[in-house]
Amino acid sequence: AAPHDGAAAAAPFPLAELRLQRVLRESARDKAVFLHGEVTGPSGEGTDAVIILEKTPFQEEKLSDLLKKHVKLELQMRNDIYSTYHLYPPPELSEIKTTVVFPATEKHIQKYLRQDVHLVRETWEDYTQITLPFIQSQSFSVQWVYNILEKKAEADRIVHENPDPCDGFVLVPDFKWNQNQLDDLYLIALVRRRDLKSLRDLTAEHLPLLRNILREGEEAVTKRFGIAPSRLRVYLHYQPSYYHLHVHFTALGYEAPGSGVERAHLLADVIDNLAADPAFYQKRALTFALRADEPLFHKFREAGRA
Amino acid sequence: AAPHDGAAAAAPFPLAELRLQRVLRESARDKAVFLHGEVTGPSGEGTDAVIILEKTPFQEEKLSDLLKKHVKLELQMRNDIYSTYHLYPPPELSEIKTTVVFPATEKHIQKYLRQDVHLVRETWEDYTQITLPFIQSQSFSVQWVYNILEKKAEADRIVHENPDPCDGFVLVPDFKWNQNQLDDLYLIALVRRRDLKSLRDLTAEHLPLLRNILREGEEAVTKRFGIAPSRLRVYLHYQPSYYHLHVHFTALGYEAPGSGVERAHLLADVIDNLAADPAFYQKRALTFALRADEPLFHKFREAGRA
């Protein structure tokens, strides 16, 4: 087992012993904050951690409690029929979703660090000459994906699976969703085959796989969560954050991060594009945003393409 | 003084006595919820109230306390170097911003009432048989657009114009942008010709117009506001909110409403689609979201297409 799978696995991460190094990023809109911290081990050596704190959406069934059981209510402002207060709820009603990456590498820390963002319009030539060599040189680990596919992790979280080795997939809740409310429903379909990195690898050959994901994924979400297909946004990211093909399922009412036009590609459009032109994604330019500190952005800049 | 300015003004609103009628709307992303409640007066009569609860952004100076002083920390999931927890903070670290409208009228309640939103996937046949007849039957006024084009309004706000009657356009700040900061920069390019309703009318014939908008619009924004093209999201809406062809220019860092994949179409993609297939938008299905109370949604439903 890896070092972090030892004693730590039995107990929660020692949050209280974390030394806060800096705030990597915050989102006032999302009520989230990304932190870089350090934990000192028994022999005095420091290990980096990334901690993400995010306040959770309100749960409908707990709203009455929230109104009645608050610890304190302070009037802040009153004007005509409008007034504002600070309400302080008891701990059991103010859960914070906490995500820990430990041990974290410099790459994890950079991933969450706030940076200027630039659009790149990647032609197929850019892909083959800049992006693909870059992806191949990085060897990002997707072990956590293989753990799910092999049922070594999260087996109890699987919402649906199609076992076909070529056209099959596994549908699981995304890490970002705490599953307490449907408003921010977020699932991920991970394809079983391991040779598809991204949208750029897709051809008409993959239409059966993509149609399985769309149809079975929508059916599974309706069956398990009672959400109709017309209330789901089903899409791929380009660039993805990891290069094992996956599809995002989010509640339509939830403006999920990464659902913007500069990153998301509706699966229904991808299917139609491939049906109209089997080599669509080996021909066409694709736009995406890169942070100024990302190595891939430097590659585009070096090539005079950003 | 109005009744609500009496005794209530001295004390906080009696939240605990509020009877929760229903949830009007919730935003999982913003961690906010809009409630309709009723307060029973001394003589037994009920008075409506709207209550808005919104979790607050993290305060940097309180982060260390949050990590150290939590009441409880529950492990939810562990996979490789990633783990997620539920963290329960003490009340003083979990303030909720509470806004009360009291007494509230029916209009206040309607204002906050959410409507279900559904995706529609519109084929070309749907467009000609459902959407186009609907648009034509509505005769939406775009007089305000003509006022700008004829310089009867907002003439002093024009950022750039190309006077060509066929391939020209006017670039103006959008109403939603107050022009006080560049973070949420938002401009609109309005085409001069009056025969283009939406994306659905575009063919290869319009490529010169579209290329003018993209190139000259980006140049004008760089010149006037110092924002490089790589930091701009340039796109059309489908469905648009008015049927006179226009293009949105927003700051990339600003997640503008309507910039999601279910409504926005990057102008660069539109140009490439038309260059590859002059009749792209007269062939392909387009996805968009409609609120359940919108007349167009009823038309799709009547036709069995939603």
Interface residues (C-beta under 8 A of the other chain):
Chain A: A2 H4 A9 P12 F13 L15 A16 L18 L20 V23 E26 S27 A28 R29 D30 K31 A32 V33 L35 G37 I51 L53 K55 T56 P57 F58 E60 L63 S64 L66 L67 K68 H70 V71 K72 L73 E74 L75 R78 D80 I81 Y82 S83 T84 Y85 H86 L87 Y88 P89 P90 P91 E92 S94 E95 I96 K97 T98 T99 V100 V101 F102 P103 A104 D116 V117 H118 L119 V120 R121 Q143 W144 N147 I148 A153 E154 R157 F175 N178 Q181 D183 D184 A228 P229 S230 R231 L232 R233 Y235 A251 L252 G253 Y254 E255 A256 S259 G260 V261 E262 R263 A264 H265 L266 A268 D269 D272 A276 D277 R284 A285 T287 A289 A306
Chain B: A2 H4 A9 P12 F13 L15 A16 L18 L20 V23 E26 S27 A28 R29 D30 K31 A32 V33 L35 G37 I51 L53 K55 T56 P57 F58 E60 L63 S64 L66 L67 K68 H70 V71 K72 L73 E74 L75 Q76 M77 R78 N79 D80 I81 Y82 S83 T84 Y85 H86 L87 Y88 P89 P90 P91 E92 S94 E95 I96 K97 T98 T99 V100 V101 F102 P103 A104 R114 D116 V117 H118 L119 V120 R121 A228 P229 S230 R231 L232 R233 Y235 L252 G253 E255 S259 G260 V261 E262 A264 H265 L266 A268 D269 D272 A276 D277 R284 A285 T287 A289 A306
